[in-house]
Amino acid sequence: MIDDVYEMYRNHLTGDEEDILIIIYGVLDGFKTEDLVKLFQDLNYEEKFEMTVLYLYEKLRLKMAEEGIGHIGYGDDQGNNILH
């Protein structure tokens, strides 16, 4: 599926994560639950594992950002800085 999506949009990709998300949302927008289940079932073990790892990574990253973990906070800061 990724190869097909890449071929369709290769001349429109800029390497920007937002572009990638827009394309992915557009591709999956019309999918029903059954379509997503079939897509997942068709993956081999390694692909399922990688997909699950990336999903959990992103959810944990968002939770940490939501909770402010990794941010430096001083009373007189003008903005938020993230530790890397």
N, CA, C and O atoms as a Maestro MAE file, in Angstrom:
{
 s_m_m2io_version
 :::
 2.0.0
}

f_m_ct {
 s_m_title
 :::
 protein
 m_atom[336] {
  # First column is atom index #
  i_m_mmod_type
  r_m_x_coord
  r_m_y_coord
  r_m_z_coord
  i_m_residue_number
  s_m_chain_name
  s_m_pdb_residue_name
  s_m_pdb_atom_name
  i_m_atomic_number
  :::
  1 25 0.814 -1.188 0.000 1 A "MET " " N  " 7
  2 3 0.000 0.000 0.000 1 A "MET " " CA " 6
  3 2 0.865 1.262 0.000 1 A "MET " " C  " 6
  4 15 0.575 2.217 -0.721 1 A "MET " " O  " 8
  5 25 1.919 1.264 0.803 2 A "ILE " " N  " 7
  6 3 2.787 2.429 0.887 2 A "ILE " " CA " 6
  7 2 3.449 2.709 -0.454 2 A "ILE " " C  " 6
  8 15 3.574 3.866 -0.856 2 A "ILE " " O  " 8
  9 25 3.871 1.661 -1.146 3 A "ASP " " N  " 7
  10 3 4.492 1.863 -2.464 3 A "ASP " " CA " 6
  11 2 3.513 2.533 -3.423 3 A "ASP " " C  " 6
  12 15 3.895 3.426 -4.180 3 A "ASP " " O  " 8
  13 25 2.252 2.105 -3.393 4 A "ASP " " N  " 7
  14 3 1.231 2.697 -4.265 4 A "ASP " " CA " 6
  15 2 0.987 4.166 -3.910 4 A "ASP " " C  " 6
  16 15 0.920 5.022 -4.793 4 A "ASP " " O  " 8
  17 25 0.857 4.446 -2.624 5 A "VAL " " N  " 7
  18 3 0.635 5.831 -2.175 5 A "VAL " " CA " 6
  19 2 1.832 6.696 -2.549 5 A "VAL " " C  " 6
  20 15 1.669 7.824 -3.014 5 A "VAL " " O  " 8
  21 25 3.029 6.168 -2.347 6 A "TYR " " N  " 7
  22 3 4.241 6.914 -2.684 6 A "TYR " " CA " 6
  23 2 4.277 7.249 -4.179 6 A "TYR " " C  " 6
  24 15 4.581 8.380 -4.558 6 A "TYR " " O  " 8
  25 25 3.967 6.266 -5.020 7 A "GLU " " N  " 7
  26 3 3.971 6.499 -6.459 7 A "GLU " " CA " 6
  27 2 2.942 7.551 -6.864 7 A "GLU " " C  " 6
  28 15 3.193 8.363 -7.754 7 A "GLU " " O  " 8
  29 25 1.786 7.530 -6.207 8 A "MET " " N  " 7
  30 3 0.729 8.489 -6.539 8 A "MET " " CA " 6
  31 2 1.137 9.923 -6.172 8 A "MET " " C  " 6
  32 15 0.801 10.863 -6.894 8 A "MET " " O  " 8
  33 25 1.852 10.095 -5.066 9 A "TYR " " N  " 7
  34 3 2.123 11.426 -4.533 9 A "TYR " " CA " 6
  35 2 3.591 11.837 -4.570 9 A "TYR " " C  " 6
  36 15 3.947 12.891 -4.043 9 A "TYR " " O  " 8
  37 25 4.434 11.036 -5.174 10 A "ARG " " N  " 7
  38 3 5.882 11.289 -5.121 10 A "ARG " " CA " 6
  39 2 6.270 12.658 -5.634 10 A "ARG " " C  " 6
  40 15 7.228 13.244 -5.131 10 A "ARG " " O  " 8
  41 25 5.574 13.182 -6.602 11 A "ASN " " N  " 7
  42 3 5.917 14.498 -7.152 11 A "ASN " " CA " 6
  43 2 5.333 15.643 -6.326 11 A "ASN " " C  " 6
  44 15 5.598 16.813 -6.602 11 A "ASN " " O  " 8
  45 25 4.543 15.300 -5.318 12 A "HIS " " N  " 7
  46 3 3.923 16.304 -4.464 12 A "HIS " " CA " 6
  47 2 4.523 16.335 -3.066 12 A "HIS " " C  " 6
  48 15 4.220 17.231 -2.278 12 A "HIS " " O  " 8
  49 25 5.374 15.359 -2.754 13 A "LEU " " N  " 7
  50 3 5.948 15.260 -1.421 13 A "LEU " " CA " 6
  51 2 7.095 16.246 -1.247 13 A "LEU " " C  " 6
  52 15 7.938 16.403 -2.130 13 A "LEU " " O  " 8
  53 25 7.110 16.907 -0.093 14 A "THR " " N  " 7
  54 3 8.180 17.858 0.213 14 A "THR " " CA " 6
  55 2 9.074 17.358 1.339 14 A "THR " " C  " 6
  56 15 10.099 17.972 1.635 14 A "THR " " O  " 8
  57 25 8.698 16.251 1.970 15 A "GLY " " N  " 7
  58 3 9.437 15.759 3.128 15 A "GLY " " CA " 6
  59 2 8.893 16.318 4.423 15 A "GLY " " C  " 6
  60 15 9.380 15.979 5.501 15 A "GLY " " O  " 8
  61 25 7.899 17.162 4.331 16 A "ASP " " N  " 7
  62 3 7.265 17.770 5.498 16 A "ASP " " CA " 6
  63 2 6.304 16.765 6.134 16 A "ASP " " C  " 6
  64 15 5.492 16.153 5.438 16 A "ASP " " O  " 8
  65 25 6.395 16.595 7.447 17 A "GLU " " N  " 7
  66 3 5.529 15.644 8.147 17 A "GLU " " CA " 6
  67 2 4.059 15.978 7.974 17 A "GLU " " C  " 6
  68 15 3.224 15.077 7.896 17 A "GLU " " O  " 8
  69 25 3.731 17.269 7.911 18 A "GLU " " N  " 7
  70 3 2.333 17.655 7.736 18 A "GLU " " CA " 6
  71 2 1.798 17.174 6.400 18 A "GLU " " C  " 6
  72 15 0.648 16.740 6.325 18 A "GLU " " O  " 8
  73 25 2.604 17.237 5.334 19 A "ASP " " N  " 7
  74 3 2.185 16.726 4.031 19 A "ASP " " CA " 6
  75 2 1.880 15.239 4.115 19 A "ASP " " C  " 6
  76 15 0.881 14.759 3.579 19 A "ASP " " O  " 8
  77 25 2.757 14.528 4.794 20 A "ILE " " N  " 7
  78 3 2.589 13.081 4.919 20 A "ILE " " CA " 6
  79 2 1.301 12.764 5.670 20 A "ILE " " C  " 6
  80 15 0.545 11.883 5.260 20 A "ILE " " O  " 8
  81 25 1.046 13.477 6.767 21 A "LEU " " N  " 7
  82 3 -0.178 13.237 7.532 21 A "LEU " " CA " 6
  83 2 -1.423 13.540 6.717 21 A "LEU " " C  " 6
  84 15 -2.402 12.798 6.786 21 A "LEU " " O  " 8
  85 25 -1.399 14.615 5.949 22 A "ILE " " N  " 7
  86 3 -2.551 14.964 5.117 22 A "ILE " " CA " 6
  87 2 -2.831 13.860 4.108 22 A "ILE " " C  " 6
  88 15 -3.985 13.486 3.901 22 A "ILE " " O  " 8
  89 25 -1.791 13.340 3.484 23 A "ILE " " N  " 7
  90 3 -1.960 12.257 2.513 23 A "ILE " " CA " 6
  91 2 -2.518 11.014 3.187 23 A "ILE " " C  " 6
  92 15 -3.453 10.395 2.680 23 A "ILE " " O  " 8
  93 25 -1.945 10.646 4.331 24 A "ILE " " N  " 7
  94 3 -2.405 9.441 5.033 24 A "ILE " " CA " 6
  95 2 -3.859 9.587 5.469 24 A "ILE " " C  " 6
  96 15 -4.662 8.673 5.281 24 A "ILE " " O  " 8
  97 25 -4.199 10.743 6.053 25 A "TYR " " N  " 7
  98 3 -5.588 10.979 6.443 25 A "TYR " " CA " 6
  99 2 -6.504 10.892 5.233 25 A "TYR " " C  " 6
  100 15 -7.593 10.323 5.316 25 A "TYR " " O  " 8
  101 25 -6.070 11.454 4.110 26 A "GLY " " N  " 7
  102 3 -6.882 11.408 2.899 26 A "GLY " " CA " 6
  103 2 -7.106 9.995 2.395 26 A "GLY " " C  " 6
  104 15 -8.213 9.641 1.990 26 A "GLY " " O  " 8
  105 25 -6.050 9.186 2.421 27 A "VAL " " N  " 7
  106 3 -6.151 7.804 1.955 27 A "VAL " " CA " 6
  107 2 -7.068 6.993 2.869 27 A "VAL " " C  " 6
  108 15 -7.891 6.214 2.389 27 A "VAL " " O  " 8
  109 25 -6.930 7.173 4.180 28 A "LEU " " N  " 7
  110 3 -7.699 6.352 5.130 28 A "LEU " " CA " 6
  111 2 -9.087 6.905 5.437 28 A "LEU " " C  " 6
  112 15 -9.889 6.233 6.085 28 A "LEU " " O  " 8
  113 25 -9.376 8.115 4.982 29 A "ASP " " N  " 7
  114 3 -10.639 8.778 5.313 29 A "ASP " " CA " 6
  115 2 -11.872 7.946 4.968 29 A "ASP " " C  " 6
  116 15 -12.829 7.910 5.741 29 A "ASP " " O  " 8
  117 25 -11.859 7.297 3.849 30 A "GLY " " N  " 7
  118 3 -13.025 6.524 3.434 30 A "GLY " " CA " 6
  119 2 -13.044 5.093 3.950 30 A "GLY " " C  " 6
  120 15 -13.984 4.349 3.670 30 A "GLY " " O  " 8
  121 25 -12.031 4.700 4.691 31 A "PHE " " N  " 7
  122 3 -11.957 3.333 5.188 31 A "PHE " " CA " 6
  123 2 -13.002 3.095 6.269 31 A "PHE " " C  " 6
  124 15 -13.267 3.963 7.100 31 A "PHE " " O  " 8
  125 25 -13.578 1.928 6.242 32 A "LYS " " N  " 7
  126 3 -14.470 1.476 7.307 32 A "LYS " " CA " 6
  127 2 -13.647 0.612 8.257 32 A "LYS " " C  " 6
  128 15 -12.515 0.242 7.949 32 A "LYS " " O  " 8
  129 25 -14.219 0.299 9.401 33 A "THR " " N  " 7
  130 3 -13.524 -0.535 10.376 33 A "THR " " CA " 6
  131 2 -13.065 -1.842 9.747 33 A "THR " " C  " 6
  132 15 -11.950 -2.300 9.998 33 A "THR " " O  " 8
  133 25 -13.918 -2.437 8.935 34 A "GLU " " N  " 7
  134 3 -13.576 -3.712 8.287 34 A "GLU " " CA " 6
  135 2 -12.359 -3.556 7.376 34 A "GLU " " C  " 6
  136 15 -11.518 -4.451 7.291 34 A "GLU " " O  " 8
  137 25 -12.274 -2.411 6.698 35 A "ASP " " N  " 7
  138 3 -11.133 -2.150 5.820 35 A "ASP " " CA " 6
  139 2 -9.841 -2.070 6.622 35 A "ASP " " C  " 6
  140 15 -8.814 -2.609 6.210 35 A "ASP " " O  " 8
  141 25 -9.895 -1.397 7.764 36 A "LEU " " N  " 7
  142 3 -8.702 -1.278 8.610 36 A "LEU " " CA " 6
  143 2 -8.298 -2.623 9.193 36 A "LEU " " C  " 6
  144 15 -7.110 -2.938 9.274 36 A "LEU " " O  " 8
  145 25 -9.280 -3.414 9.596 37 A "VAL " " N  " 7
  146 3 -8.993 -4.754 10.126 37 A "VAL " " CA " 6
  147 2 -8.335 -5.600 9.044 37 A "VAL " " C  " 6
  148 15 -7.362 -6.305 9.314 37 A "VAL " " O  " 8
  149 25 -8.852 -5.537 7.829 38 A "LYS " " N  " 7
  150 3 -8.280 -6.305 6.712 38 A "LYS " " CA " 6
  151 2 -6.857 -5.841 6.428 38 A "LYS " " C  " 6
  152 15 -5.964 -6.661 6.214 38 A "LYS " " O  " 8
  153 25 -6.648 -4.532 6.426 39 A "LEU " " N  " 7
  154 3 -5.314 -3.983 6.202 39 A "LEU " " CA " 6
  155 2 -4.339 -4.522 7.244 39 A "LEU " " C  " 6
  156 15 -3.232 -4.939 6.904 39 A "LEU " " O  " 8
  157 25 -4.747 -4.513 8.512 40 A "PHE " " N  " 7
  158 3 -3.896 -5.006 9.591 40 A "PHE " " CA " 6
  159 2 -3.666 -6.507 9.467 40 A "PHE " " C  " 6
  160 15 -2.549 -6.981 9.674 40 A "PHE " " O  " 8
  161 25 -4.706 -7.254 9.132 41 A "GLN " " N  " 7
  162 3 -4.572 -8.708 9.004 41 A "GLN " " CA " 6
  163 2 -3.625 -9.092 7.875 41 A "GLN " " C  " 6
  164 15 -2.947 -10.117 7.957 41 A "GLN " " O  " 8
  165 25 -3.572 -8.289 6.833 42 A "ASP " " N  " 7
  166 3 -2.716 -8.590 5.686 42 A "ASP " " CA " 6
  167 2 -1.240 -8.321 5.945 42 A "ASP " " C  " 6
  168 15 -0.390 -8.746 5.163 42 A "ASP " " O  " 8
  169 25 -0.924 -7.620 7.031 43 A "LEU " " N  " 7
  170 3 0.468 -7.344 7.362 43 A "LEU " " CA " 6
  171 2 1.153 -8.590 7.916 43 A "LEU " " C  " 6
  172 15 0.511 -9.426 8.551 43 A "LEU " " O  " 8
  173 25 2.450 -8.710 7.675 44 A "ASN " " N  " 7
  174 3 3.174 -9.808 8.303 44 A "ASN " " CA " 6
  175 2 3.493 -9.418 9.751 44 A "ASN " " C  " 6
  176 15 3.233 -8.289 10.166 44 A "ASN " " O  " 8
  177 25 4.049 -10.344 10.503 45 A "TYR " " N  " 7
  178 3 4.289 -10.111 11.924 45 A "TYR " " CA " 6
  179 2 5.146 -8.871 12.163 45 A "TYR " " C  " 6
  180 15 4.817 -8.043 13.013 45 A "TYR " " O  " 8
  181 25 6.241 -8.740 11.420 46 A "GLU " " N  " 7
  182 3 7.151 -7.611 11.617 46 A "GLU " " CA " 6
  183 2 6.445 -6.286 11.356 46 A "GLU " " C  " 6
  184 15 6.650 -5.317 12.086 46 A "GLU " " O  " 8
  185 25 5.616 -6.242 10.319 47 A "GLU " " N  " 7
  186 3 4.875 -5.016 10.007 47 A "GLU " " CA " 6
  187 2 3.863 -4.681 11.104 47 A "GLU " " C  " 6
  188 15 3.702 -3.519 11.478 47 A "GLU " " O  " 8
  189 25 3.186 -5.706 11.613 48 A "LYS " " N  " 7
  190 3 2.239 -5.492 12.716 48 A "LYS " " CA " 6
  191 2 2.963 -4.978 13.958 48 A "LYS " " C  " 6
  192 15 2.501 -4.060 14.634 48 A "LYS " " O  " 8
  193 25 4.107 -5.593 14.237 49 A "PHE " " N  " 7
  194 3 4.893 -5.188 15.399 49 A "PHE " " CA " 6
  195 2 5.344 -3.733 15.255 49 A "PHE " " C  " 6
  196 15 5.183 -2.933 16.177 49 A "PHE " " O  " 8
  197 25 5.910 -3.399 14.091 50 A "GLU " " N  " 7
  198 3 6.394 -2.037 13.848 50 A "GLU " " CA " 6
  199 2 5.246 -1.027 13.923 50 A "GLU " " C  " 6
  200 15 5.402 0.053 14.492 50 A "GLU " " O  " 8
  201 25 4.107 -1.376 13.353 51 A "MET " " N  " 7
  202 3 2.953 -0.485 13.385 51 A "MET " " CA " 6
  203 2 2.501 -0.236 14.826 51 A "MET " " C  " 6
  204 15 2.187 0.895 15.197 51 A "MET " " O  " 8
  205 25 2.471 -1.277 15.617 52 A "THR " " N  " 7
  206 3 2.055 -1.155 17.012 52 A "THR " " CA " 6
  207 2 3.072 -0.347 17.814 52 A "THR " " C  " 6
  208 15 2.690 0.491 18.630 52 A "THR " " O  " 8
  209 25 4.357 -0.593 17.590 53 A "VAL " " N  " 7
  210 3 5.400 0.162 18.279 53 A "VAL " " CA " 6
  211 2 5.289 1.645 17.954 53 A "VAL " " C  " 6
  212 15 5.339 2.481 18.856 53 A "VAL " " O  " 8
  213 25 5.141 1.980 16.678 54 A "LEU " " N  " 7
  214 3 5.038 3.388 16.279 54 A "LEU " " CA " 6
  215 2 3.784 4.043 16.842 54 A "LEU " " C  " 6
  216 15 3.823 5.209 17.235 54 A "LEU " " O  " 8
  217 25 2.687 3.321 16.887 55 A "TYR " " N  " 7
  218 3 1.450 3.856 17.456 55 A "TYR " " CA " 6
  219 2 1.633 4.158 18.947 55 A "TYR " " C  " 6
  220 15 1.286 5.242 19.415 55 A "TYR " " O  " 8
  221 25 2.176 3.197 19.679 56 A "LEU " " N  " 7
  222 3 2.378 3.396 21.113 56 A "LEU " " CA " 6
  223 2 3.408 4.482 21.388 56 A "LEU " " C  " 6
  224 15 3.251 5.253 22.335 56 A "LEU " " O  " 8
  225 25 4.459 4.555 20.578 57 A "TYR " " N  " 7
  226 3 5.462 5.603 20.705 57 A "TYR " " CA " 6
  227 2 4.814 6.973 20.562 57 A "TYR " " C  " 6
  228 15 5.042 7.864 21.381 57 A "TYR " " O  " 8
  229 25 4.013 7.136 19.530 58 A "GLU " " N  " 7
  230 3 3.378 8.433 19.275 58 A "GLU " " CA " 6
  231 2 2.389 8.796 20.383 58 A "GLU " " C  " 6
  232 15 2.333 9.952 20.802 58 A "GLU " " O  " 8
  233 25 1.615 7.832 20.859 59 A "LYS " " N  " 7
  234 3 0.658 8.094 21.938 59 A "LYS " " CA " 6
  235 2 1.389 8.496 23.222 59 A "LYS " " C  " 6
  236 15 0.958 9.417 23.916 59 A "LYS " " O  " 8
  237 25 2.492 7.813 23.543 60 A "LEU " " N  " 7
  238 3 3.258 8.156 24.738 60 A "LEU " " CA " 6
  239 2 3.919 9.523 24.583 60 A "LEU " " C  " 6
  240 15 3.943 10.309 25.529 60 A "LEU " " O  " 8
  241 25 4.454 9.811 23.395 61 A "ARG " " N  " 7
  242 3 5.061 11.114 23.126 61 A "ARG " " CA " 6
  243 2 4.040 12.234 23.309 61 A "ARG " " C  " 6
  244 15 4.349 13.263 23.909 61 A "ARG " " O  " 8
  245 25 2.832 12.040 22.795 62 A "LEU " " N  " 7
  246 3 1.781 13.043 22.941 62 A "LEU " " CA " 6
  247 2 1.364 13.204 24.397 62 A "LEU " " C  " 6
  248 15 1.131 14.323 24.854 62 A "LEU " " O  " 8
  249 25 1.269 12.103 25.125 63 A "LYS " " N  " 7
  250 3 0.903 12.156 26.542 63 A "LYS " " CA " 6
  251 2 1.951 12.919 27.335 63 A "LYS " " C  " 6
  252 15 1.614 13.737 28.191 63 A "LYS " " O  " 8
  253 25 3.231 12.651 27.050 64 A "MET " " N  " 7
  254 3 4.307 13.341 27.745 64 A "MET " " CA " 6
  255 2 4.266 14.840 27.443 64 A "MET " " C  " 6
  256 15 4.464 15.659 28.340 64 A "MET " " O  " 8
  257 25 4.013 15.195 26.195 65 A "ALA " " N  " 7
  258 3 3.911 16.612 25.826 65 A "ALA " " CA " 6
  259 2 2.722 17.264 26.517 65 A "ALA " " C  " 6
  260 15 2.807 18.405 26.971 65 A "ALA " " O  " 8
  261 25 1.628 16.545 26.594 66 A "GLU " " N  " 7
  262 3 0.419 17.044 27.260 66 A "GLU " " CA " 6
  263 2 0.667 17.300 28.743 66 A "GLU " " C  " 6
  264 15 0.155 18.266 29.308 66 A "GLU " " O  " 8
  265 25 1.450 16.436 29.364 67 A "GLU " " N  " 7
  266 3 1.744 16.547 30.784 67 A "GLU " " CA " 6
  267 2 2.923 17.482 31.069 67 A "GLU " " C  " 6
  268 15 3.201 17.794 32.227 67 A "GLU " " O  " 8
  269 25 3.614 17.925 30.021 68 A "GLY " " N  " 7
  270 3 4.731 18.842 30.200 68 A "GLY " " CA " 6
  271 2 6.035 18.168 30.552 68 A "GLY " " C  " 6
  272 15 6.980 18.838 30.969 68 A "GLY " " O  " 8
  273 25 6.112 16.867 30.398 69 A "ILE " " N  " 7
  274 3 7.352 16.154 30.699 69 A "ILE " " CA " 6
  275 2 8.364 16.447 29.596 69 A "ILE " " C  " 6
  276 15 8.066 16.322 28.408 69 A "ILE " " O  " 8
  277 25 9.577 16.842 30.019 70 A "GLY " " N  " 7
  278 3 10.617 17.178 29.063 70 A "GLY " " CA " 6
  279 2 10.698 18.655 28.775 70 A "GLY " " C  " 6
  280 15 11.557 19.082 28.003 70 A "GLY " " O  " 8
  281 25 9.833 19.444 29.369 71 A "HIS " " N  " 7
  282 3 9.850 20.892 29.182 71 A "HIS " " CA " 6
  283 2 10.602 21.548 30.340 71 A "HIS " " C  " 6
  284 15 10.490 21.114 31.486 71 A "HIS " " O  " 8
  285 25 11.352 22.574 30.038 72 A "ILE " " N  " 7
  286 3 12.043 23.364 31.052 72 A "ILE " " CA " 6
  287 2 11.141 24.531 31.389 72 A "ILE " " C  " 6
  288 15 10.669 25.223 30.487 72 A "ILE " " O  " 8
  289 25 10.897 24.760 32.636 73 A "GLY " " N  " 7
  290 3 10.048 25.875 33.002 73 A "GLY " " CA " 6
  291 2 10.663 26.760 34.063 73 A "GLY " " C  " 6
  292 15 10.911 26.305 35.180 73 A "GLY " " O  " 8
  293 25 10.912 28.007 33.737 74 A "TYR " " N  " 7
  294 3 11.357 29.016 34.683 74 A "TYR " " CA " 6
  295 2 10.273 30.070 34.718 74 A "TYR " " C  " 6
  296 15 9.576 30.284 33.726 74 A "TYR " " O  " 8
  297 25 10.129 30.722 35.838 75 A "GLY " " N  " 7
  298 3 9.070 31.700 36.005 75 A "GLY " " CA " 6
  299 2 9.071 32.825 34.994 75 A "GLY " " C  " 6
  300 15 8.012 33.358 34.664 75 A "GLY " " O  " 8
  301 25 10.241 33.198 34.495 76 A "ASP " " N  " 7
  302 3 10.309 34.329 33.582 76 A "ASP " " CA " 6
  303 2 10.537 33.925 32.126 76 A "ASP " " C  " 6
  304 15 10.881 34.768 31.297 76 A "ASP " " O  " 8
  305 25 10.348 32.643 31.808 77 A "ASP " " N  " 7
  306 3 10.522 32.196 30.423 77 A "ASP " " CA " 6
  307 2 9.484 32.817 29.513 77 A "ASP " " C  " 6
  308 15 8.326 32.980 29.900 77 A "ASP " " O  " 8
  309 25 9.896 33.161 28.309 78 A "GLN " " N  " 7
  310 3 8.987 33.697 27.305 78 A "GLN " " CA " 6
  311 2 8.327 32.589 26.500 78 A "GLN " " C  " 6
  312 15 7.250 32.783 25.936 78 A "GLN " " O  " 8
  313 25 8.947 31.467 26.448 79 A "GLY " " N  " 7
  314 3 8.406 30.339 25.670 79 A "GLY " " CA " 6
  315 2 8.772 29.047 26.332 79 A "GLY " " C  " 6
  316 15 9.456 29.027 27.355 79 A "GLY " " O  " 8
  317 25 8.317 27.971 25.749 80 A "ASN " " N  " 7
  318 3 8.635 26.633 26.268 80 A "ASN " " CA " 6
  319 2 9.804 26.058 25.512 80 A "ASN " " C  " 6
  320 15 9.856 26.139 24.284 80 A "ASN " " O  " 8
  321 25 10.737 25.481 26.227 81 A "ASN " " N  " 7
  322 3 11.860 24.793 25.609 81 A "ASN " " CA " 6
  323 2 11.726 23.325 25.907 81 A "ASN " " C  " 6
  324 15 11.316 22.936 27.000 81 A "ASN " " O  " 8
  325 25 12.073 22.510 24.933 82 A "ILE " " N  " 7
  326 3 11.976 21.062 25.100 82 A "ILE " " CA " 6
  327 2 13.366 20.500 25.200 82 A "ILE " " C  " 6
  328 15 14.236 20.839 24.398 82 A "ILE " " O  " 8
  329 25 13.592 19.632 26.191 83 A "LEU " " N  " 7
  330 3 14.867 18.950 26.324 83 A "LEU " " CA " 6
  331 2 14.928 17.826 25.320 83 A "LEU " " C  " 6
  332 15 13.941 17.122 25.104 83 A "LEU " " O  " 8
  333 25 16.071 17.654 24.710 84 A "HIS " " N  " 7
  334 3 16.238 16.549 23.766 84 A "HIS " " CA " 6
  335 2 17.339 15.656 24.260 84 A "HIS " " C  " 6
  336 15 17.655 14.654 23.620 84 A "HIS " " O  " 8
  :::
 }
 m_bond[335] {
  # First column is bond index #
  i_m_from
  i_m_to
  i_m_order
  :::
  1 1 2 1
  2 2 3 1
  3 3 4 2
  4 3 5 1
  5 5 6 1
  6 6 7 1
  7 7 8 2
  8 7 9 1
  9 9 10 1
  10 10 11 1
  11 11 12 2
  12 11 13 1
  13 13 14 1
  14 14 15 1
  15 15 16 2
  16 15 17 1
  17 17 18 1
  18 18 19 1
  19 19 20 2
  20 19 21 1
  21 21 22 1
  22 22 23 1
  23 23 24 2
  24 23 25 1
  25 25 26 1
  26 26 27 1
  27 27 28 2
  28 27 29 1
  29 29 30 1
  30 30 31 1
  31 31 32 2
  32 31 33 1
  33 33 34 1
  34 34 35 1
  35 35 36 2
  36 35 37 1
  37 37 38 1
  38 38 39 1
  39 39 40 2
  40 39 41 1
  41 41 42 1
  42 42 43 1
  43 43 44 2
  44 43 45 1
  45 45 46 1
  46 46 47 1
  47 47 48 2
  48 47 49 1
  49 49 50 1
  50 50 51 1
  51 51 52 2
  52 51 53 1
  53 53 54 1
  54 54 55 1
  55 55 56 2
  56 55 57 1
  57 57 58 1
  58 58 59 1
  59 59 60 2
  60 59 61 1
  61 61 62 1
  62 62 63 1
  63 63 64 2
  64 63 65 1
  65 65 66 1
  66 66 67 1
  67 67 68 2
  68 67 69 1
  69 69 70 1
  70 70 71 1
  71 71 72 2
  72 71 73 1
  73 73 74 1
  74 74 75 1
  75 75 76 2
  76 75 77 1
  77 77 78 1
  78 78 79 1
  79 79 80 2
  80 79 81 1
  81 81 82 1
  82 82 83 1
  83 83 84 2
  84 83 85 1
  85 85 86 1
  86 86 87 1
  87 87 88 2
  88 87 89 1
  89 89 90 1
  90 90 91 1
  91 91 92 2
  92 91 93 1
  93 93 94 1
  94 94 95 1
  95 95 96 2
  96 95 97 1
  97 97 98 1
  98 98 99 1
  99 99 100 2
  100 99 101 1
  101 101 102 1
  102 102 103 1
  103 103 104 2
  104 103 105 1
  105 105 106 1
  106 106 107 1
  107 107 108 2
  108 107 109 1
  109 109 110 1
  110 110 111 1
  111 111 112 2
  112 111 113 1
  113 113 114 1
  114 114 115 1
  115 115 116 2
  116 115 117 1
  117 117 118 1
  118 118 119 1
  119 119 120 2
  120 119 121 1
  121 121 122 1
  122 122 123 1
  123 123 124 2
  124 123 125 1
  125 125 126 1
  126 126 127 1
  127 127 128 2
  128 127 129 1
  129 129 130 1
  130 130 131 1
  131 131 132 2
  132 131 133 1
  133 133 134 1
  134 134 135 1
  135 135 136 2
  136 135 137 1
  137 137 138 1
  138 138 139 1
  139 139 140 2
  140 139 141 1
  141 141 142 1
  142 142 143 1
  143 143 144 2
  144 143 145 1
  145 145 146 1
  146 146 147 1
  147 147 148 2
  148 147 149 1
  149 149 150 1
  150 150 151 1
  151 151 152 2
  152 151 153 1
  153 153 154 1
  154 154 155 1
  155 155 156 2
  156 155 157 1
  157 157 158 1
  158 158 159 1
  159 159 160 2
  160 159 161 1
  161 161 162 1
  162 162 163 1
  163 163 164 2
  164 163 165 1
  165 165 166 1
  166 166 167 1
  167 167 168 2
  168 167 169 1
  169 169 170 1
  170 170 171 1
  171 171 172 2
  172 171 173 1
  173 173 174 1
  174 174 175 1
  175 175 176 2
  176 175 177 1
  177 177 178 1
  178 178 179 1
  179 179 180 2
  180 179 181 1
  181 181 182 1
  182 182 183 1
  183 183 184 2
  184 183 185 1
  185 185 186 1
  186 186 187 1
  187 187 188 2
  188 187 189 1
  189 189 190 1
  190 190 191 1
  191 191 192 2
  192 191 193 1
  193 193 194 1
  194 194 195 1
  195 195 196 2
  196 195 197 1
  197 197 198 1
  198 198 199 1
  199 199 200 2
  200 199 201 1
  201 201 202 1
  202 202 203 1
  203 203 204 2
  204 203 205 1
  205 205 206 1
  206 206 207 1
  207 207 208 2
  208 207 209 1
  209 209 210 1
  210 210 211 1
  211 211 212 2
  212 211 213 1
  213 213 214 1
  214 214 215 1
  215 215 216 2
  216 215 217 1
  217 217 218 1
  218 218 219 1
  219 219 220 2
  220 219 221 1
  221 221 222 1
  222 222 223 1
  223 223 224 2
  224 223 225 1
  225 225 226 1
  226 226 227 1
  227 227 228 2
  228 227 229 1
  229 229 230 1
  230 230 231 1
  231 231 232 2
  232 231 233 1
  233 233 234 1
  234 234 235 1
  235 235 236 2
  236 235 237 1
  237 237 238 1
  238 238 239 1
  239 239 240 2
  240 239 241 1
  241 241 242 1
  242 242 243 1
  243 243 244 2
  244 243 245 1
  245 245 246 1
  246 246 247 1
  247 247 248 2
  248 247 249 1
  249 249 250 1
  250 250 251 1
  251 251 252 2
  252 251 253 1
  253 253 254 1
  254 254 255 1
  255 255 256 2
  256 255 257 1
  257 257 258 1
  258 258 259 1
  259 259 260 2
  260 259 261 1
  261 261 262 1
  262 262 263 1
  263 263 264 2
  264 263 265 1
  265 265 266 1
  266 266 267 1
  267 267 268 2
  268 267 269 1
  269 269 270 1
  270 270 271 1
  271 271 272 2
  272 271 273 1
  273 273 274 1
  274 274 275 1
  275 275 276 2
  276 275 277 1
  277 277 278 1
  278 278 279 1
  279 279 280 2
  280 279 281 1
  281 281 282 1
  282 282 283 1
  283 283 284 2
  284 283 285 1
  285 285 286 1
  286 286 287 1
  287 287 288 2
  288 287 289 1
  289 289 290 1
  290 290 291 1
  291 291 292 2
  292 291 293 1
  293 293 294 1
  294 294 295 1
  295 295 296 2
  296 295 297 1
  297 297 298 1
  298 298 299 1
  299 299 300 2
  300 299 301 1
  301 301 302 1
  302 302 303 1
  303 303 304 2
  304 303 305 1
  305 305 306 1
  306 306 307 1
  307 307 308 2
  308 307 309 1
  309 309 310 1
  310 310 311 1
  311 311 312 2
  312 311 313 1
  313 313 314 1
  314 314 315 1
  315 315 316 2
  316 315 317 1
  317 317 318 1
  318 318 319 1
  319 319 320 2
  320 319 321 1
  321 321 322 1
  322 322 323 1
  323 323 324 2
  324 323 325 1
  325 325 326 1
  326 326 327 1
  327 327 328 2
  328 327 329 1
  329 329 330 1
  330 330 331 1
  331 331 332 2
  332 331 333 1
  333 333 334 1
  334 334 335 1
  335 335 336 2
  :::
 }
}
